[in-house]
Amino acid sequence: MYGWNEFILLVAWGDYDGAGKWLQGMAEDYGIQLTREEEDGLIELGTGEGATARELNLAFDELTIQKRCN
């Protein structure tokens, strides 16, 4: 799941800048760049009670597919 648990911890600690950098690093690995709104959406998803690595991974995969199709 590409370390999504690390991302969840960053969000839980309130390190939103770190979480955003983490997301951009992963996006770069996939050859895409996330907008601030997309970052915020994933961070918000990560703040939800019971957020799971699987849910975050699926949401990121959807963004990746959308960006590659555009």
PyMOL commands that set and color helices and strands:
alter all, ss='L'
color gray80, all
select helices_A, chain A and resi 4-12+16-29+36-47+53-69
alter helices_A, ss='H'
color red, helices_A
deselect
rebuild
show_as cartoon
